[in-house]
Amino acid sequence: MSTLYDNIGGQPAIEQTVDELHKRIAADSTLNQFFAGIDMTKQRNHLVAFLSQIFEGPKQYAGRPMDKTHTGMNLQQPHFDAIAKHLSEAMAVRGVSPEDTKAALERVTNVKGAILNK
């Protein structure tokens, strides 16, 4: 039985999705200020590892817990929604099926409380 990670296309597809997501975030004035001054190569690597893990791929994420990472950022529901929208669009660009995109977004939503520190 294949995993969501496999269905999406594995590591290369997640890397390409994250690259597309970062392009969309950089162009979004409601989000890009959260990434000002951030080492985007390091952030990319953490996000690829995190998404790979929550999508049933290799357990390679070694970053801080989501609540610690996002403490003090004052992220709100509209920020989360914008990221989810951009992630969905980035997955569509990669050719991920609507069903697998929905499953991926459900897994991201499962960590929303930690991301929003709520």
All heavy atoms as an XYZ file, in Angstrom:
914
protein
N       0.845     -1.179      0.000
C       0.000      0.000      0.000
C       0.894      1.248      0.000
O       1.813      1.370      0.799
C      -0.888     -0.024      1.250
C      -1.907      1.057      1.276
S      -3.093      0.660      2.578
C      -3.831      2.217      2.764
N       0.615      2.154     -0.876
C       1.453      3.349     -0.983
C       1.041      4.405      0.038
O      -0.100      4.452      0.486
C       1.402      3.916     -2.398
O       0.109      4.353     -2.711
N       1.985      5.246      0.369
C       1.747      6.321      1.324
C       1.416      7.610      0.572
O       1.620      7.712     -0.642
C       2.998      6.564      2.186
O       4.048      7.025      1.328
C       3.421      5.308      2.933
N       0.948      8.594      1.303
C       0.709      9.901      0.710
C       2.010     10.439      0.118
O       2.020     11.004     -0.986
C       0.136     10.863      1.765
C      -0.144     12.279      1.309
C      -1.144     12.303      0.153
C      -0.662     13.113      2.478
N       3.093     10.270      0.831
C       4.426     10.682      0.360
C       4.712     10.089     -1.021
O       5.150     10.789     -1.932
C       5.457     10.224      1.390
C       6.896     10.478      1.054
C       7.485     11.712      1.298
C       7.697      9.466      0.532
C       8.835     11.937      1.026
C       9.035      9.683      0.257
C       9.594     10.922      0.504
O      10.930     11.141      0.238
N       4.459      8.784     -1.173
C       4.678      8.114     -2.453
C       3.726      8.645     -3.527
O       4.133      8.883     -4.662
C       4.499      6.599     -2.319
C       5.531      5.949     -1.422
O       6.687      6.423     -1.395
O       5.175      4.972     -0.731
N       2.462      8.808     -3.163
C       1.461      9.287     -4.121
C       1.806     10.673     -4.657
O       1.562     10.973     -5.827
C       0.077      9.339     -3.484
C      -0.487      7.973     -3.169
O       0.024      6.950     -3.612
N      -1.540      7.947     -2.385
N       2.356     11.508     -3.795
C       2.713     12.870     -4.192
C       3.920     12.863     -5.130
O       4.054     13.739     -5.976
C       2.970     13.732     -2.932
C       1.645     14.018     -2.227
C       3.695     15.026     -3.259
C       1.790     14.643     -0.862
N       4.776     11.867     -4.992
C       5.959     11.780     -5.847
C       7.262     11.742     -5.079
O       8.332     11.920     -5.661
N       7.171     11.567     -3.756
C       8.373     11.429     -2.947
C       9.155     12.720     -2.780
O       8.651     13.823     -3.009
N      10.390     12.564     -2.383
C      11.261     13.687     -2.049
C      11.381     14.726     -3.166
O      11.236     15.915     -2.909
C      12.646     13.158     -1.654
C      13.559     14.186     -1.060
C      13.249     14.488      0.393
O      12.547     13.743      1.074
N      13.750     15.592      0.876
N      11.635     14.312     -4.420
C      11.776     15.329     -5.476
C      10.516     16.186     -5.637
O      10.608     17.400     -5.809
C      12.051     14.510     -6.740
C      12.559     13.197     -6.255
C      11.888     12.968     -4.938
N       9.362     15.568     -5.554
C       8.112     16.315     -5.715
C       7.884     17.262     -4.545
O       7.422     18.394     -4.741
C       6.940     15.352     -5.859
N       8.214     16.829     -3.349
C       8.036     17.705     -2.188
C       9.009     18.874     -2.276
O       8.634     20.021     -1.993
C       8.164     16.912     -0.874
C       6.949     15.975     -0.747
C       8.249     17.856      0.332
C       6.962     15.062      0.430
N      10.226     18.629     -2.696
C      11.189     19.719     -2.867
C      10.687     20.733     -3.892
O      10.748     21.945     -3.660
C      12.549     19.166     -3.295
C      13.255     18.429     -2.187
C      14.557     17.781     -2.621
O      14.945     17.913     -3.809
O      15.193     17.130     -1.773
N      10.165     20.257     -5.006
C       9.639     21.156     -6.039
C       8.408     21.909     -5.548
O       8.232     23.092     -5.851
C       9.329     20.371     -7.311
C      10.568     19.835     -7.979
C      10.266     18.796     -9.045
O       9.126     18.432     -9.273
N      11.316     18.321     -9.710
N       7.572     21.235     -4.775
C       6.388     21.879     -4.212
C       6.789     22.991     -3.255
O       6.225     24.092     -3.286
C       5.490     20.840     -3.500
O       5.041     19.889     -4.471
C       4.298     21.491     -2.829
N       7.768     22.731     -2.403
C       8.240     23.744     -1.458
C       8.857     24.923     -2.209
O       8.625     26.084     -1.841
C       9.215     23.136     -0.424
C       9.935     24.220      0.375
C       8.458     22.198      0.512
N       9.589     24.656     -3.258
C      10.158     25.749     -4.048
C       9.051     26.621     -4.642
O       9.126     27.855     -4.597
C      11.060     25.210     -5.156
C      12.346     24.587     -4.626
O      12.726     24.862     -3.461
O      12.971     23.813     -5.383
N       8.021     26.003     -5.169
C       6.887     26.744     -5.726
C       6.143     27.490     -4.615
O       5.740     28.641     -4.790
C       5.944     25.785     -6.463
C       4.731     26.444     -7.072
C       5.045     27.413     -8.194
O       6.079     27.266     -8.882
O       4.238     28.350     -8.403
N       5.978     26.850     -3.472
C       5.322     27.494     -2.333
C       6.086     28.743     -1.919
O       5.492     29.803     -1.695
C       5.224     26.510     -1.163
C       4.704     27.061      0.160
C       3.277     27.574      0.019
C       4.798     25.988      1.242
N       7.397     28.650     -1.835
C       8.204     29.808     -1.428
C       8.087     30.952     -2.434
O       8.067     32.119     -2.032
C       9.662     29.405     -1.225
C       9.893     28.762      0.105
N      11.030     28.072      0.398
C       9.128     28.706      1.224
C      10.958     27.620      1.646
N       9.816     27.989      2.150
N       7.993     30.656     -3.717
C       7.781     31.705     -4.721
C       6.470     32.435     -4.459
O       6.391     33.664     -4.540
C       7.749     31.112     -6.132
C       9.076     30.711     -6.683
C       8.877     30.238     -8.121
C       9.904     29.181     -8.466
N       9.611     28.509     -9.726
N       5.444     31.677     -4.149
C       4.126     32.254     -3.907
C       4.116     33.079     -2.612
O       3.511     34.143     -2.562
C       3.069     31.160     -3.878
C       2.869     30.524     -5.241
C       2.025     29.260     -5.203
N       1.946     28.681     -6.523
C       1.052     29.018     -7.448
N       0.142     29.924     -7.179
N       1.070     28.451     -8.629
N       4.793     32.600     -1.592
C       4.880     33.335     -0.330
C       5.638     34.643     -0.538
O       5.233     35.690     -0.036
C       5.549     32.471      0.761
C       4.611     31.338      1.183
C       5.957     33.324      1.958
C       5.265     30.286      2.061
N       6.726     34.582     -1.284
C       7.536     35.782     -1.526
C       6.739     36.868     -2.246
O       6.976     38.058     -2.038
C       8.781     35.425     -2.332
N       5.774     36.460     -3.046
C       4.957     37.416     -3.794
C       3.715     37.874     -3.017
O       2.980     38.741     -3.485
C       4.532     36.794     -5.121
N       3.498     37.314     -1.840
C       2.299     37.613     -1.049
C       2.650     38.580      0.081
O       3.300     38.207      1.054
C       1.732     36.313     -0.482
C       0.416     36.483      0.238
O       0.133     37.582      0.762
O      -0.346     35.493      0.299
N       2.185     39.809     -0.033
C       2.530     40.837      0.956
C       1.942     40.565      2.338
O       2.391     41.141      3.321
C       2.097     42.216      0.458
O       0.686     42.258      0.318
N       0.966     39.675      2.432
C       0.417     39.341      3.752
C       1.285     38.317      4.474
O       1.116     38.107      5.674
C      -1.024     38.798      3.655
O      -1.021     37.543      2.962
C      -1.938     39.788      2.960
N       2.210     37.685      3.742
C       3.040     36.627      4.331
C       4.534     36.905      4.291
O       5.266     36.465      5.183
C       2.790     35.299      3.594
C       1.390     34.731      3.654
C       1.280     33.525      2.740
C       1.006     34.370      5.082
N       5.009     37.594      3.266
C       6.453     37.662      3.056
C       7.214     38.346      4.193
O       8.383     38.070      4.402
C       6.813     38.245      1.687
C       6.251     39.619      1.436
O       5.860     40.336      2.352
N       6.208     39.993      0.162
N       6.531     39.204      4.970
C       7.236     39.851      6.079
C       7.660     38.848      7.159
O       8.615     39.085      7.876
C       6.402     40.979      6.699
C       5.264     40.524      7.591
C       3.906     40.463      6.901
O       3.800     40.647      5.699
N       2.866     40.230      7.667
N       6.962     37.721      7.242
C       7.323     36.710      8.236
C       8.638     36.013      7.874
O       9.245     35.349      8.717
C       6.212     35.669      8.385
C       4.950     36.231      8.969
C       3.817     36.383      8.177
C       4.885     36.625     10.294
C       2.648     36.898      8.709
C       3.724     37.154     10.837
C       2.597     37.288     10.035
N       9.067     36.161      6.629
C      10.267     35.489      6.158
C      11.439     36.446      5.945
O      12.508     36.021      5.521
C       9.957     34.717      4.871
C       8.982     33.589      5.109
C       7.614     33.807      5.064
C       9.438     32.324      5.412
C       6.714     32.780      5.303
C       8.550     31.288      5.658
C       7.185     31.516      5.600
N      11.231     37.707      6.256
C      12.301     38.702      6.117
C      13.448     38.338      7.062
O      13.234     38.055      8.239
C      11.775     40.096      6.419
N      14.638     38.308      6.541
C      15.811     38.014      7.365
C      16.001     36.545      7.679
O      16.901     36.184      8.437
N      15.178     35.687      7.117
C      15.270     34.247      7.367
C      16.208     33.615      6.344
O      16.182     33.962      5.164
C      13.867     33.586      7.262
C      12.916     34.163      8.303
C      13.945     32.075      7.357
C      13.257     33.842      9.728
N      17.018     32.673      6.781
C      17.848     31.886      5.880
C      16.902     30.936      5.132
O      16.472     29.911      5.670
C      18.891     31.103      6.675
C      19.765     30.194      5.827
O      19.411     29.899      4.665
O      20.812     29.769      6.350
N      16.553     31.289      3.899
C      15.540     30.534      3.168
C      16.029     29.150      2.745
O      15.204     28.249      2.581
C      15.041     31.335      1.969
C      14.194     32.542      2.380
S      12.792     32.132      3.475
C      11.697     31.303      2.317
N      17.320     28.949      2.607
C      17.820     27.607      2.307
C      17.571     26.693      3.501
O      17.079     25.567      3.346
C      19.318     27.644      1.948
O      19.479     28.471      0.800
C      19.860     26.254      1.671
N      17.874     27.185      4.674
C      17.638     26.408      5.894
C      16.144     26.175      6.095
O      15.719     25.066      6.415
C      18.231     27.158      7.096
C      18.115     26.429      8.399
C      18.797     27.210      9.514
C      18.613     26.550     10.854
N      19.195     27.337     11.942
N      15.345     27.219      5.877
C      13.901     27.102      6.038
C      13.343     26.082      5.043
O      12.504     25.263      5.391
C      13.229     28.472      5.853
C      11.861     28.600      6.490
C      10.742     27.922      5.719
O      10.790     27.745      4.514
N       9.714     27.523      6.435
N      13.839     26.134      3.806
C      13.398     25.182      2.779
C      13.680     23.757      3.228
O      12.831     22.872      3.142
C      14.115     25.461      1.459
C      13.781     24.451      0.358
C      14.759     24.588     -0.817
N      14.398     23.738     -1.924
C      14.834     22.480     -2.076
N      15.643     21.933     -1.181
N      14.462     21.770     -3.123
N      14.896     23.522      3.697
C      15.274     22.171      4.112
C      14.417     21.679      5.271
O      14.005     20.514      5.296
C      16.755     22.119      4.469
C      17.639     22.336      3.261
O      17.231     22.116      2.121
N      18.862     22.786      3.499
N      14.135     22.563      6.221
C      13.266     22.187      7.340
C      11.861     21.873      6.852
O      11.250     20.883      7.285
C      13.198     23.303      8.389
C      14.359     23.334      9.326
N      14.711     22.277     10.126
C      15.251     24.303      9.592
C      15.768     22.589     10.851
N      16.127     23.824     10.538
N      11.332     22.707      5.950
C       9.965     22.486      5.476
C       9.863     21.212      4.646
O       8.895     20.451      4.788
C       9.464     23.697      4.688
C       8.004     23.642      4.247
C       7.066     23.415      5.437
C       7.618     24.910      3.502
N      10.844     20.947      3.809
C      10.848     19.703      3.033
C      10.846     18.503      3.984
O      10.063     17.563      3.820
C      12.049     19.652      2.063
C      12.241     18.248      1.496
C      11.865     20.661      0.932
N      11.697     18.539      4.988
C      11.775     17.429      5.951
C      10.482     17.294      6.734
O       9.984     16.176      6.948
C      12.955     17.642      6.898
N       9.907     18.430      7.155
C       8.670     18.393      7.932
C       7.524     17.827      7.102
O       6.799     16.933      7.553
C       8.328     19.799      8.435
C       7.054     19.848      9.216
C       6.991     19.336     10.498
C       5.904     20.394      8.661
C       5.814     19.362     11.227
C       4.721     20.429      9.378
C       4.674     19.909     10.661
N       7.342     18.348      5.886
C       6.253     17.850      5.045
C       6.458     16.389      4.688
O       5.505     15.606      4.708
C       6.112     18.707      3.786
C       5.619     20.132      4.002
C       5.570     20.882      2.665
C       4.260     20.176      4.684
N       7.679     16.005      4.390
C       7.958     14.597      4.088
C       7.506     13.708      5.240
O       6.859     12.677      5.032
C       9.446     14.385      3.824
O       9.850     15.067      2.667
N       7.809     14.125      6.435
C       7.466     13.329      7.617
C       5.962     13.265      7.831
O       5.421     12.178      8.048
C       8.152     13.920      8.846
C       7.969     13.090     10.099
C       8.914     13.530     11.194
O      10.101     13.650     10.967
N       8.380     13.757     12.367
N       5.266     14.399      7.761
C       3.823     14.347      8.033
C       3.037     13.727      6.876
O       1.890     13.344      7.061
C       3.221     15.706      8.452
C       3.214     16.709      7.310
C       3.901     16.245      9.700
C       2.397     17.972      7.615
N       3.685     13.587      5.717
C       3.048     12.916      4.577
C       3.441     11.436      4.504
O       3.328     10.812      3.469
C       3.409     13.610      3.264
C       2.911     15.024      3.119
C       3.441     15.853      2.156
C       1.922     15.553      3.946
C       2.999     17.158      1.993
C       1.472     16.859      3.806
C       2.013     17.662      2.829
N       3.910     10.872      5.613
C       4.242      9.453      5.759
C       5.538      9.048      5.063
O       5.725      7.898      4.704
C       3.116      8.549      5.254
C       1.789      8.780      5.919
C       0.688      7.981      5.233
O       0.186      8.450      4.180
O       0.369      6.902      5.746
N       6.433     10.023      4.882
C       7.735      9.725      4.291
C       8.772      9.532      5.379
O       8.436      9.263      6.538
N      10.033      9.704      5.016
C      11.113      9.530      5.988
C      10.969     10.467      7.185
O      10.578     11.624      7.039
C      12.371      9.893      5.189
C      11.982      9.804      3.765
C      10.516     10.081      3.693
N      11.282      9.950      8.334
C      11.232     10.742      9.575
C      12.556     11.488      9.688
O      13.461     11.074     10.384
C      11.011      9.827     10.770
C       9.802      8.940     10.624
C       8.709      9.326     11.565
C       7.510      8.430     11.495
N       6.616      8.649     10.421
N      12.670     12.602      8.965
C      13.929     13.321      8.880
C      13.861     14.725      9.459
O      14.868     15.423      9.495
C      14.385     13.379      7.422
C      13.372     14.014      6.496
C      13.712     13.840      5.023
O      14.642     13.130      4.676
N      12.967     14.490      4.170
N      12.696     15.148      9.937
C      12.594     16.505     10.484
C      13.292     16.561     11.834
O      12.980     15.798     12.744
C      11.129     16.928     10.633
C      10.984     18.316     11.202
C      11.312     19.427     10.437
C      10.548     18.509     12.503
C      11.212     20.711     10.957
C      10.435     19.786     13.027
C      10.763     20.876     12.253
O      10.665     22.146     12.774
N      14.242     17.486     11.964
C      15.005     17.630     13.201
C      14.919     19.053     13.738
O      15.712     19.440     14.584
C      16.459     17.238     12.970
N      13.961     19.818     13.237
C      13.802     21.193     13.697
C      13.042     21.259     15.008
O      12.648     20.243     15.576
N      12.832     22.480     15.452
C      12.083     22.686     16.688
C      10.618     22.312     16.486
O      10.120     22.334     15.360
C      12.165     24.151     17.110
C      13.568     24.592     17.487
C      13.602     26.042     17.895
N      13.185     26.874     16.753
C      12.967     28.172     16.805
N      13.120     28.822     17.928
N      12.600     28.840     15.735
N       9.906     22.024     17.583
C       8.469     21.781     17.470
C       7.773     23.019     16.878
O       8.244     24.150     17.057
C       8.037     21.553     18.922
C       9.278     21.174     19.652
C      10.405     21.876     18.950
N       6.675     22.794     16.197
C       5.972     23.878     15.506
C       5.589     25.024     16.438
O       5.701     26.192     16.066
C       4.715     23.358     14.802
C       4.992     22.508     13.592
S       5.813     23.397     12.256
C       7.469     22.742     12.380
N       5.158     24.720     17.657
C       4.766     25.800     18.567
C       5.966     26.667     18.939
O       5.864     27.892     18.996
C       4.054     25.265     19.804
C       4.881     24.278     20.616
O       5.846     23.686     20.083
O       4.542     24.085     21.794
N       7.122     26.053     19.134
C       8.327     26.821     19.470
C       8.802     27.640     18.274
O       9.216     28.789     18.407
C       9.455     25.889     19.928
C       9.114     25.059     21.138
C       9.158     25.870     22.393
C       8.964     24.984     23.594
N       7.885     25.377     24.453
N       8.758     27.044     17.111
C       9.203     27.724     15.891
C       8.389     28.983     15.620
O       8.926     29.990     15.171
C       9.096     26.763     14.692
O       9.978     25.671     14.922
C       9.451     27.435     13.386
N       7.098     28.944     15.902
C       6.206     30.046     15.549
C       5.851     30.969     16.720
O       5.082     31.915     16.537
C       4.938     29.481     14.904
C       5.233     28.763     13.620
N       5.374     27.402     13.566
C       5.449     29.222     12.366
C       5.654     27.051     12.319
N       5.711     28.128     11.570
N       6.422     30.729     17.893
C       6.164     31.581     19.051
C       6.548     33.020     18.755
O       7.605     33.295     18.200
C       6.947     31.073     20.283
O       6.430     29.789     20.648
C       6.807     32.019     21.468
N       5.660     33.935     19.123
C       5.932     35.358     18.981
C       5.699     35.916     17.593
O       5.868     37.121     17.375
N       5.299     35.086     16.649
C       5.088     35.565     15.288
C       3.703     36.193     15.095
O       3.465     36.863     14.106
C       5.303     34.434     14.277
C       6.737     33.946     14.226
S       6.976     32.586     13.058
C       6.803     33.450     11.505
N       2.807     35.919     16.031
C       1.443     36.437     15.957
C       0.740     36.014     14.666
O       0.033     36.792     14.040
C       1.406     37.959     16.129
C       0.007     38.448     16.439
O      -0.795     37.742     17.051
N      -0.302     39.655     16.007
N       0.947     34.773     14.285
C       0.257     34.235     13.117
C      -1.219     34.048     13.442
O      -1.568     33.602     14.539
C       0.867     32.901     12.705
C       2.289     32.958     12.178
C       2.869     31.556     12.022
C       2.345     33.707     10.858
N      -2.049     34.376     12.494
C      -3.495     34.294     12.666
C      -4.088     33.371     11.603
O      -3.415     33.003     10.633
C      -4.111     35.689     12.566
C      -3.585     36.685     13.589
C      -3.861     36.258     15.023
O      -4.969     35.806     15.330
N      -2.869     36.381     15.894
N      -5.364     33.056     11.772
C      -6.048     32.167     10.834
C      -5.887     32.609      9.370
O      -5.627     31.767      8.507
C      -7.535     32.054     11.203
C      -8.293     31.041     10.358
C      -7.873     29.612     10.606
O      -7.741     29.189     11.751
N      -7.650     28.851      9.541
N      -6.026     33.900      9.041
C      -5.855     34.288      7.632
C      -4.452     33.975      7.083
O      -4.318     33.640      5.898
C      -6.098     35.801      7.630
C      -6.953     36.042      8.829
C      -6.498     35.036      9.851
N      -3.430     34.035      7.932
C      -2.078     33.675      7.494
C      -2.002     32.174      7.185
O      -1.447     31.768      6.163
C      -1.034     34.043      8.553
C      -1.016     35.488      8.902
N      -1.209     35.926     10.193
C      -0.862     36.595      8.133
C      -1.161     37.247     10.200
N      -0.951     37.677      8.962
N      -2.575     31.384      8.085
C      -2.589     29.939      7.870
C      -3.353     29.606      6.591
O      -2.906     28.788      5.781
C      -3.220     29.220      9.076
C      -3.203     27.729      8.938
C      -2.109     27.000      9.349
C      -4.273     27.059      8.360
C      -2.078     25.619      9.201
C      -4.253     25.683      8.205
C      -3.154     24.962      8.634
N      -4.508     30.252      6.415
C      -5.322     30.001      5.223
C      -4.569     30.359      3.945
O      -4.663     29.642      2.944
C      -6.636     30.782      5.293
C      -7.559     30.293      6.402
O      -7.348     29.171      6.925
O      -8.483     31.046      6.761
N      -3.820     31.457      3.978
C      -3.053     31.872      2.798
C      -1.960     30.853      2.477
O      -1.760     30.497      1.302
C      -2.454     33.261      3.013
N      -1.270     30.378      3.495
C      -0.239     29.356      3.274
C      -0.879     28.090      2.707
O      -0.367     27.493      1.761
C       0.525     29.038      4.582
C       1.352     30.232      5.030
C       1.377     27.774      4.436
C       2.666     30.422      4.313
N      -2.008     27.675      3.282
C      -2.695     26.471      2.796
C      -3.108     26.640      1.329
O      -2.960     25.710      0.526
C      -3.900     26.169      3.674
N      -3.604     27.809      0.983
C      -3.996     28.084     -0.405
C      -2.779     27.997     -1.323
O      -2.831     27.354     -2.380
C      -4.635     29.470     -0.499
C      -4.987     29.913     -1.904
C      -5.605     31.322     -1.871
C      -5.770     31.901     -3.243
N      -4.563     32.515     -3.772
N      -1.692     28.628     -0.920
C      -0.473     28.582     -1.734
C       0.070     27.154     -1.844
O       0.557     26.754     -2.911
C       0.600     29.513     -1.177
C       0.253     30.961     -1.275
N      -0.263     31.541     -2.417
C       0.368     31.965     -0.373
C      -0.460     32.831     -2.215
N      -0.079     33.111     -0.973
N      -0.006     26.395     -0.762
C       0.454     25.004     -0.802
C      -0.411     24.196     -1.763
O       0.102     23.426     -2.577
C       0.437     24.384      0.601
C       0.844     22.916      0.685
C       2.249     22.688      0.134
C       0.733     22.421      2.125
N      -1.703     24.392     -1.694
C      -2.618     23.687     -2.593
C      -2.304     24.022     -4.053
O      -2.244     23.130     -4.910
C      -4.055     24.073     -2.252
O      -4.959     23.474     -3.145
N      -2.090     25.291     -4.332
C      -1.763     25.723     -5.695
C      -0.411     25.166     -6.146
O      -0.257     24.755     -7.301
C      -1.769     27.245     -5.779
C      -3.158     27.834     -5.624
C      -3.161     29.342     -5.408
O      -2.076     29.931     -5.172
O      -4.261     29.926     -5.475
N       0.557     25.147     -5.235
C       1.876     24.607     -5.563
C       1.788     23.117     -5.873
O       2.461     22.627     -6.788
C       2.858     24.862     -4.418
N       0.948     22.412     -5.143
C       0.767     20.979     -5.404
C       0.079     20.767     -6.751
O       0.438     19.854     -7.496
C       0.005     20.327     -4.257
C       0.796     20.338     -2.962
S      -0.039     19.560     -1.597
C       0.646     17.919     -1.759
N      -0.885     21.615     -7.074
C      -1.573     21.507     -8.365
C      -0.594     21.717     -9.513
O      -0.634     20.987    -10.518
C      -2.723     22.508     -8.436
N       0.303     22.696     -9.365
C       1.326     22.951    -10.389
C       2.179     21.698    -10.601
O       2.591     21.395    -11.716
C       2.199     24.170    -10.003
C       3.460     24.259    -10.852
C       1.399     25.446    -10.106
N       2.437     20.980     -9.523
C       3.235     19.753     -9.579
C       2.451     18.572    -10.127
O       2.988     17.498    -10.333
C       3.730     19.382     -8.164
C       4.905     20.146     -7.694
C       6.208     19.671     -8.306
N       6.316     18.216     -8.302
C       6.592     17.478     -9.372
N       6.796     18.014    -10.532
N       6.677     16.166     -9.280
N       1.132     18.739    -10.324
C       0.316     17.656    -10.854
C      -0.192     16.692     -9.806
O      -0.628     15.588    -10.133
N      -0.157     17.097     -8.533
C      -0.685     16.250     -7.466
C      -2.208     16.208     -7.606
O      -2.847     17.238     -7.846
C      -0.260     16.786     -6.079
C      -0.890     15.983     -4.954
C       1.261     16.787     -5.958
N      -2.776     15.045     -7.448
C      -4.223     14.886     -7.609
C      -4.975     15.690     -6.551
O      -4.456     15.932     -5.453
C      -4.616     13.413     -7.492
O      -4.551     12.994     -6.126
N      -6.198     16.081     -6.863
C      -7.011     16.786     -5.864
C      -7.192     15.974     -4.582
O      -7.193     16.536     -3.485
C      -8.346     17.017     -6.572
C      -8.004     17.026     -8.032
C      -6.874     16.032     -8.166
N      -7.322     14.658     -4.695
C      -7.503     13.805     -3.516
C      -6.260     13.817     -2.628
O      -6.364     13.930     -1.400
C      -7.830     12.359     -3.935
C      -9.131     12.205     -4.687
C      -9.030     12.575     -6.178
O      -7.908     12.600     -6.738
O     -10.080     12.860     -6.773
N      -5.098     13.713     -3.249
C      -3.855     13.720     -2.468
C      -3.569     15.110     -1.907
O      -3.055     15.242     -0.794
C      -2.680     13.217     -3.301
C      -2.762     11.720     -3.566
O      -3.347     10.993     -2.736
O      -2.251     11.273     -4.611
N      -3.925     16.144     -2.647
C      -3.772     17.510     -2.133
C      -4.655     17.703     -0.912
O      -4.206     18.249      0.103
C      -4.112     18.546     -3.232
O      -3.178     18.387     -4.302
C      -4.041     19.960     -2.691
N      -5.888     17.229     -0.992
C      -6.806     17.334      0.152
C      -6.243     16.591      1.361
O      -6.243     17.114      2.483
C      -8.181     16.771     -0.224
C      -9.207     16.869      0.877
C     -10.562     16.357      0.405
C     -11.616     16.553      1.454
N     -11.940     15.349      2.183
N      -5.723     15.401      1.145
C      -5.138     14.616      2.240
C      -3.928     15.333      2.834
O      -3.751     15.363      4.064
C      -4.751     13.221      1.749
N      -3.114     15.943      1.985
C      -1.934     16.677      2.463
C      -2.358     17.875      3.303
O      -1.801     18.125      4.383
C      -1.078     17.117      1.283
N      -3.348     18.615      2.825
C      -3.811     19.791      3.564
C      -4.459     19.394      4.897
O      -4.336     20.129      5.876
C      -4.774     20.609      2.710
C      -4.112     21.299      1.516
C      -5.147     21.971      0.633
C      -3.059     22.291      1.961
N      -5.098     18.249      4.947
C      -5.652     17.762      6.216
C      -4.530     17.508      7.222
O      -4.660     17.842      8.400
C      -6.465     16.486      5.997
C      -7.803     16.750      5.327
C      -8.541     15.480      4.919
O      -8.012     14.353      5.142
O      -9.644     15.615      4.368
N      -3.426     16.971      6.765
C      -2.289     16.715      7.671
C      -1.659     18.015      8.146
O      -1.260     18.120      9.299
C      -1.275     15.815      6.991
C      -1.843     14.429      6.862
C      -0.974     13.537      6.057
N      -1.724     12.325      5.826
C      -1.344     11.141      6.272
N      -0.238     11.023      6.956
N      -2.063     10.084      6.022
N      -1.588     18.993      7.266
C      -1.069     20.303      7.668
C      -2.027     20.942      8.664
O      -1.604     21.512      9.674
C      -0.831     21.206      6.436
C      -0.505     22.622      6.853
C       0.285     20.629      5.562
N      -3.314     20.813      8.415
C      -4.322     21.380      9.318
C      -4.246     20.740     10.701
O      -4.528     21.399     11.703
C      -5.729     21.238      8.707
O      -5.747     21.964      7.464
C      -6.802     21.797      9.619
N      -3.826     19.494     10.766
C      -3.688     18.817     12.056
C      -2.664     19.487     12.969
O      -2.715     19.302     14.187
C      -3.320     17.344     11.865
C      -4.479     16.515     11.379
O      -5.640     16.894     11.522
N      -4.187     15.379     10.783
N      -1.728     20.244     12.402
C      -0.721     20.931     13.217
C      -0.992     22.446     13.312
O      -0.164     23.194     13.817
C       0.717     20.662     12.721
C       1.071     19.193     12.867
C       0.919     21.141     11.301
N      -2.161     22.859     12.841
C      -2.508     24.291     12.831
C      -2.451     24.895     14.226
O      -1.932     25.995     14.399
C      -3.890     24.502     12.228
C      -4.345     25.955     12.266
C      -5.668     26.165     11.558
C      -6.802     25.575     12.337
N      -8.108     25.932     11.792
N      -2.954     24.199     15.231
C      -2.943     24.739     16.593
C      -1.542     25.079     17.059
O      -1.319     26.127     17.670
N      -0.592     24.217     16.755
C       0.799     24.473     17.147
C       1.384     25.636     16.340
O       2.106     26.460     16.886
C       1.645     23.213     16.959
N       1.048     25.711     15.068
C       1.572     26.766     14.212
C       1.028     28.134     14.661
O       1.759     29.120     14.720
C       1.244     26.504     12.728
C       2.043     25.287     12.244
C       1.528     27.731     11.873
C       1.627     24.760     10.891
N      -0.250     28.177     14.998
C      -0.879     29.435     15.415
C      -0.735     29.677     16.913
O      -1.211     30.707     17.416
C      -2.357     29.454     15.021
C      -2.667     29.382     13.519
C      -4.175     29.405     13.277
C      -1.969     30.504     12.762
N      -0.098     28.740     17.611
C       0.075     28.846     19.071
C      -1.261     29.034     19.775
O      -1.425     29.881     20.638
C       1.058     29.979     19.421
C       2.482     29.583     19.113
O       3.030     28.709     19.758
N       3.044     30.216     18.111
N      -2.212     28.212     19.398
C      -3.555     28.274     20.000
C      -3.922     26.938     20.572
O      -3.585     25.932     20.116
C      -4.569     28.693     18.951
C      -4.189     30.004     18.298
C      -5.379     30.849     18.025
C      -5.042     32.054     17.242
N      -4.729     33.246     17.872
